[in-house]
């Protein structure tokens, strides 16, 4: 009996142990199995909403909190944005950012959203070039001055040459005033407008390649130089350009200038120091009459095609200018078409000899190539300590460059319309800056050479960036952050930035309040 009891207890114990063993060895679902398991529709919706919110959390400007007035304006501009996007989604051929800028130029003013953006204070332009700041109308105005001579005819290669002189410069030269009488002012003005612009009604066929459009682009500077470097024109053009930027609600400017020789009727050739002094003096006068205006800084930027001996002379000039204008001269850059130009790597030994107080703001990666010397300029710009990178179009092809841009807070100067006209991107919806906007990279939007494509100082580029490059979900916070970035990543010192931000904030609050009042009153057309 006792033996039977022990046997039964033993069987029960073994059975219990087997059951426990089996239960403990039921395989646990792996992560892969969980991932492959279909969620319920409710779970799926929750995960989807979280995913979208997570993406939006990374947007440029996502951390900003809008005031009541800003929320009023934001609701209005987002309604306009969604309307334009919906129309473009159904008819992309007539969506402004999807087509070439020249084909759509007359369509911008029909956009209520564009007209609102024109009214917004946009901070500063950090990437523009000295002889392509103001509109072509300023050049047309210069051709009405006395003592202007012309050699050559419009519409013929290489085109006319210009020179201001008391006496006839030589055979083949005629006074522009006499040519105007033969052609009429209207016809002459139209020819000047065409001569000093890349505009073409059929741009895709007019410019077959990047090299083709760059050839005409660089020739514009050559043709314009003797006309614009006449001292009275030089100064008038600069002052009028500042006024055009101010009228476009741009309150700060950092521009690249090669400081070409400026001359007058007495035969004087002004030195680079004298030219910078002109810029400084005229800027100070402009600030006195325009209290909202923050200021200007110059980036000395000669062409990148020089030899080593030429570079040494340029760097010596840079040191001298930096010594005399330590606050007005922001730093140094090299300009011109990157593909055929010398790579930054070739200039590096000499550049590294400059004092650290001279900042670099290098053009780099303005190319469609990958793994060539041109896009590798991005690597050199980072390693040489460039404070900002002009264009940076090829940066997305270099993951380590992107990491360093964020880590070192190197601002990329985006120029959407320039990139399209110079044939880097055809449809702005494909612009690589979309990634920079979506993941809060240090970035600003600028206009490069607005004169040559008949653009406003900044509003056209802001509009294209906002509706064509940025996410459909990005709102007023993006535009505000871009303006704030233009101050934060400027070459101003910390105290200057504090004062500039205070001045800009007051202008922003005032204009946003007026917009909110107009929206509430239904007065916006």
Secondary structure by P-SEA (a helix, b strand, c coil): caaaaaaaaaaaaaaaaaaaaaaaacccccaaaaaaccccaaaaaaaaaaaaaaaaaacccccccccaaaaaaaaaaaaaaaaaaaaaaacccccccccccccccccccccaaaaaaaaccccccccccccccccaaaaaaaaacccccccccccccccbbbbbcccccccccccaaaaaaaacaaaaaaaaaaaacccccccccccccaaaaaaaaaaaaaaacccccaaaaaaaaaaaaaaaaaaacccbbbbbbccccccccccccccaaaaaaaaaaaaaaaaaaccccccccccccccccccaaaaaaaaaaaaaaaaaccccccccccccccccccccccaaaaaaaccccccccccccccccccccccaaaaaaaaaccccccccccccccaaaaaaaaaacccccccaaaaaaaccccccccccaaaaaacccbbbbbbcccccccccccaaaaaaaacccccccccaaaaaaaaaaaaaaccccaaaaaaaaaaaaaaaaaaaaaaaaaaaacccc
